[in-house]
Amino acid sequence: MPVRSLKANTLLRAAAFFALLLPSLPFAFLSAFAVPAYDDYGFAVTALRSGLVRTQTGWYRSISGRYFSTAVLSLGPLTFGSFTGYKIVALLIVLLTFASSFFFITAALGAQVALLNKLCMAALVTSLFSNQTPDVTEAYYWMPGSISYQLGCVLILFFFGLMIMSFRAPRGSARVLLLAAAAVSVFAAVGASETSMIFLLFLVSVVTAKAFILGAESRRAWALVLAFAALCALVVFASPGNAARSACCPDRHRLLFSLQMSVAWGARFLSDWVTSPALLLSTILYLPVAGALAERSDLAREHFYLHPLTSLSLLLGVVFLGFFPVYWATGMFYEYRTVNAAYLFFLVGWFVNVSVWVGYLKRKRRVKIPRLPARVYAVGLPVLSAVLMVSNNTRVACADLFTGRARRYEQEVSRRHALFEQCVSRGAGDCPAEKIAEMPETTSNPYFELHPEAEQDYWRARMKYPRLRL
């Protein structure tokens, strides 16, 4: 290829990357206005009063077996008095969503695919996720939600990327280090939340079974990973806190009801996702790319070692798992944070499915997928970016950002913090707590203003226990 054509192609891909990344940028900028609420203060207060070790054992015995997320939340920025650190965590979650997608895509597609192409795919997944995830506040800006659920999903994507890379690495220290990092990801993801634990066990079980069916050399490694994940899950299930929390849900463990409601809610969300104009346009633009990947990438060439119907069944299973564990454990569905996790894996699984079907049809049925001219992408990608910018969460995020609504709410919360700190320092019994009326839809939700007394307890704990004790 002539140097001039090569440069033009590189510039076109760079422009495509920017167009696909642009809808994610408002969410990154909004992290500057992330503020803590209710449970954030509770984790910090408990850690300051009881010390780290007693706090962890207390959570495990009385509330939850989530050994990883409770530790991270107990060691969160508020425990050390840093509200700036809270904003940095929100930004890191947004960046890690992109980074984990890129890491997984890079591992799956290998070196045969250009770097800018992989960056474009990761930007597309991140922008689509941010645009239509059911509860963007708990995905990015509220730590008890983002650490327990979004970070757990991010770790799963890193885990699969590490496993793929380990099988390609030569035997020796490099492979051992990759497998050790994968094991750490398993330990953390299982201990983040029951949702990430179930997704990980489900996906690893499927991969392990497939490895044994194919007689793959990697089957023993996958079996060991599955055993280790099951052992970590046992630690979570063995928590006395799980039994105590479960006792608060008298309608739990109704199998038929849980199946019916999970299918109904899954179908509702799935219909919204697959009819999204942004996803449909993305799929049209991705089809020729999937055809090219079937020639360049080993995994895509083998259509991920999956029959298309199996691949589709796994995608539907992922959506189902976003609802069934909640209904089974509680008998009701009252939060969207588990659906956030299902949506992220749905997006990854959707494009894997497109690749599987395209690769299968090309190889088994000799179907030809025509390539689109560059001018189609030159027009289609900016249109896709515009569709994302003016719809769903992205539209609201832009409004919160550019109208100053998120900034004003953050300023009001900071002003309330200062009043609480002054009130507590004077030794007052009850401090006045005015609720803030105007709230941004992205960086907060109505629950943020239900328990302002939690902020008062936090400042009292800060005055009495200025440092975290072990």
N, C-alpha and C positions, 0 to 999 in steps of 0.2 A: 504494500500500500504506500503511495507517495506520502512524503512528509506532510504536505499541505492537507491532504485528505485525513491523515492520522490526527493532525491537530484539530481539524474541524470536527471529527468524530469524538475526540476527547472533550471538546468544548460543549458539544451537544449533550453528552452524557453528564457533564458537570452541571449544565443547565437543568437537565432532567432531575438530577439529585436535589438541586435547590428547590425546584418546583414541588417535589414530593415531600421535602423536609419542611417547607414553609408552613403547612397547616399544623405542624407540631410545635412551632416556635412560641405561639401565644401561651401554651401550657408551661413551657420552660420559663417564660418571663413572669407568669403569674406566681411562680414559686417564691418570688420576692415578697409576696403579700400573704403567704401561708401563716396561719396562726393556730396555736393549740386550742383544744377544747375538751371538756369533761374528762374522758378516760386518760388523756395525756397527763392531766394534773394528778389523777389518782395513782398512776404508775410512779410518777416522780415522788409524791408524798409517801407512798408505801416504802419506796427504796430509801428515802432520807430517814424515815422513822425507824425502820427495821434493819437497815444495812443490806448489802447485796445478797449474801448467802441466805439469811433468814427470809428475805423477800422471795427468792427463787423457790426455796422449799415450801414457803407459805402458799405461793401461787399453785405449785404442783399438788399440794395436799388439799387445797380448799376450792380452787376455781378451775384450773386448766392444766392439761399436760403439755401445753405448747412450750417446750423448754427453750426453744430458740427465740421465738418472738417475744416472750416475756422477758428474757434476758436483755435483748436489744432495747426494748421499751423501758426497762428499768435503768438502763445505761444511756437513756436518751438525752438530748440536749437540755431539757428542762431540769433534769436531775442536777446538772452542773450550772444551771442558771443562765443558759444561753438561748435566747429567742432567735438570734441570728442563725444559730446552729439548726434550729427547727426548719428554717427556710432552706438551708443548705441540704438538709435531708430530702425535702420535697423536690428540689432540683435534681438531686442524685437519683431519685426514683424515676423521674422522667428520662434522664440520661441512660440509666441502666436498662430501661425498657427498650430503648434503641440499641444499646450496646449488646444486650443479650440476643436480640433478634439478628443483629449483624454477625455475632459470634456463631450462632447456630447455622445461619445461612452460609457463612464462610466455610464452616466445617463440612456441611452437607454437600456443597457444590464443588469444593476443592479449588485447586489452583488453576484449573482450566477456564474458569469464569473470571472476567476482568473485575478488578477491585471496585470500580465505579458502578458496575452493574449490581454488585452485591450491596453496595451502599444504597443504591436506589431501592432495592427490594426491602432493606431494613427500614428505610425512611417511609416507604409505603405502608408497611405493617404498623409502624408506630403512629403514623398519621391516621390510618383507618381506626386503630384501637382508640386513640384519644378522641376521635370524632364521635364514636357511637358506643363507647363503653357505658353500661347502665348507670354507674355512679362514679363520675370522674373525681369527685371530692375524696372519696375513700380510696380511689386508685392511686392518687398522687399526693394530696395535700393534708390528709389526716393520718398521722403516724400509726395509730392502732389498726387502721385499715390497710395502709400501704405496706407496712412491715409484715403483717400477718398474711396478707393475700397477694398483693402485687409482687413484693420481693420474693415470696415463695415461688411464684410462677417464673419470675426472672431466673431464679436459681435452677429451676427445672430446664429451661432453655440452655443455660450454661452447662448443665450436667450432660445433656445429650450431645452438645457440641464437643465437650471434653471426651466423651466416650468414642465418638466418631474419630476424633483426632488421635486418640490412643491406639486405635486399631490400625491406623495408617503409619504411626510412628515406628521406627525400628525398635526391636527388643533392647531393653537396657534402661538406663536411668530416665530417659525422656518419657518412655511409656509408663514407668512406675510413678513419676511425678504427675502425669496427666490422670492416671487412675486414682492417685491419692487425692487430687483436687476434685475429681468426680465424686469420690466418697464423702468429702467434706460438703459438697453441694447437696448430696442425698441427706446427710445428717441435718443440715440446716433447713432444707425444704420440707422434710417430714416434720420437723419441730416447729415450723412456722405456723401452720394451721392444719386442721383436719382436711380442708379442701385441697391444699397443695399435696398433702400426704396421699389422698385418694387418687388424684390425678397421676401422681408419680407411680404409685403402685399399679394402677391400671395400665399405663403406657409401658412401663418396664416389664410387666407380666406379658403383654402382647409381644413385645420385641423378643423377650426370652423364649417364648413359645415358638415364634417364627424362626429364631436362630437354631433351635433344636430340630424343627421340622426340616430346615435346609441343611442340617449337619454342619453349620458354619463353625469355623475355628473359634469365633468369639463367644460361643454358647456357654462355656464355663464362666467366662468373665461376667456375662449377663446374669447367669444363675447366682453368682456370688453377690452381685449388686442387688438382685432381688431379695436374697436372704438378708443382706445388711439393711435394706429398706424395711423389710418386714420386722426385723429386730428393733429398729428405731420406732416403727409404728407401735410395736408392743409397749415400748416405754411410754408413748403417748396414751395408749388405751389403758395402761395399768394405773394411770394417775387417779388417786382418790377424788381429786377435784372434778374429774369428768362425771363420776357418779353423782356427786353433789349437785353439779349444774344440771345434769340430766333429770334429776328428781323434780326440778322446777317446771318440767314440761309433761304434764299428765297425758297429753294426746300423742305422745311419741310411739314409735314402733308399730305403726299401722301399715302393713305392707301394701295392701291393695290401694288404700287411699294415697299412700306415698307414690306408688307407681302411676296412678291416674293423674295426680296433680303434677308430677314431674313431666309426664308426657305432654300434658296440656300447656303448661308454662313453657316447656322447651319448644313446642311447636309455635307458640306465640312469638317468642324471641327469635327463633330461627327464621320465621317468615319475615320479620322486620329486617334481619341481617341480610338475607339472600336477595331481598328486593331493594336494598339500598342502592341508589343511583351511583354512588361512589364505588361500591364494590363491583357492581355490574360493569361499569366502565373500566375499572382496574382489571377485571377478568378478561375483557375483550382485548385490552392492550397486552395482557400477560400471555395469552394463548400462543402467539408466535414465539415469544421468549421461551415458553415451556417446550415448544418444538425444537428450538435451538439447544436448549439444555439437554434434551434427550440424546443429542449427539455429542455433547461436550462433557457432561458430568456423569461419573460412574453410577452414582445412586439414581439419578434421573433416567439414565439409559436402562437401568434394570427396574424402572418404575418403582423404586424404593422397596423392591422385593415384595410388593403387594399386588394382589388382584384388585382391580378397580372397585368391585363390590365390597371387598374387605376394607379397603381404604375409606369408602363411603360409610360403611357401618361404624368404623372407628370414629369418624367425624361426628356422626349422630350420637355415639356413645359419650363423647366428650361433652356435648351439649346437655345430654341427660344427666351427667354427673354434676352439672352446675346446680341441679335442683334436688335430686333424690336424697343425697346425704342430709340436707337440711330438713326436708320433710320427714325423713325417717327418724332423725334425732330429736326433732322438736314438735313435729306435727303441724308446722305452719311455715310460711315463707314471708319473712318480714324485712329482709335486707338484700340489697343487690350486690354486695361485695363478692359473694360466691359466683355470681353471674359475670362479674368482671373477669374472673379467672377463666371461666368457660369461654368468654368471648375472645380472649387473647389466644387460647389454644385453638378455638374455632378458626380464627384468621390464619394462623400458621397452617392448620390442617386443611383449610380451604385451598390454599395455593399448592400445598403438597398434593391434594386430590387432583387439582387441575394438571399438575405435572404427571401424576400417575396415569390419569386417563389419556392424556396426550401421548405419553410414552408408550402406553399399551396399544393404543390405536395405531400409532405409527409402526410399531414393531410387529404386532400380531395381525392387524387388519390392513396394513399398508396405506393408511390414511395419510394424506399430505396436508400439512398445515402451512398455508402460504404466509410468507413474511410480509409485514406491512412496510410500506415506504417510510423513510425517515421523516418525511413531512407530516405523516399521520401522527407520529409521536410528538413532533414539534408543535402540533395543534392540540392533540389529545391530552398531553400531560398538563399543560397550563389550564385546560378546561377542567380536568380532574382536580387540580389544585384549587381552582375557583369553586367547584362544587363542594369540596370539603370545607373551604373557608366560610361558606354562607349557610352551612347546615349543622344541625345537631349541636353537640358540645362545643365545636370549634366556633360556631357563630356566637354562642353565649360567652365563651371565653374571650373572644375579641371584644364583645360588649362590656364585660366586666373589666377588661384591661383598658380600653380606650375611653370609656366614659368615666373612669376613675373610681368606679364602684368598689373594686377590690382594694384599691389603695385607701379609700376613705374608711372602709371597714377595718382594715389593719390599723389605721391611725386611731380609730375609736377604741379598739381592743387594747392598744398600747397605752392610751390615756387611762383606761380602766385599770390596767396593770399598775400604773403609777399611783392611782388613788388607793388601790388595795395595799400597796406596799407602804404608803404613808400612813394609812389607817392602822395597819397591823403594827407598824413601828411605834405608834403612840399607845399601843396596848388596848385599843378599843375592842369591845366585845363583838358587836356585829357591825360590819361595814356596809354602807349603801351600795347596791349593785343595780345599776340601770341597764336594762336590756337595750340592745342596739336594733333599731327597726330596719334600716336598709342593709341587706346582706347580699353579697355576691353569690351566684348560683354555683360557681365552680370551686372556689376556695373555701366554701362553708356550706352548711346545710341547717335547717331549722333547729336541729338538736344542739347546735353550738350555743344557743342562747337559753337553753332550758335549765342549766345548772351553773349559774355564775358563782354560786357559793363554793364550787370546787376550786375556783381561782383563789378565793379567800383562804381556804385550807392550805393551798400550796404556799402562799406567802407566809403563813404562820409556820409551816414546816421549814421553809427556807430560813426564817429568823432563828428557829430553835436548833436546827441541824444544818449548819451552813455547808458541811461537807459530807460526801457519801462515805459511809463506813462499810468495811467488808463484813 
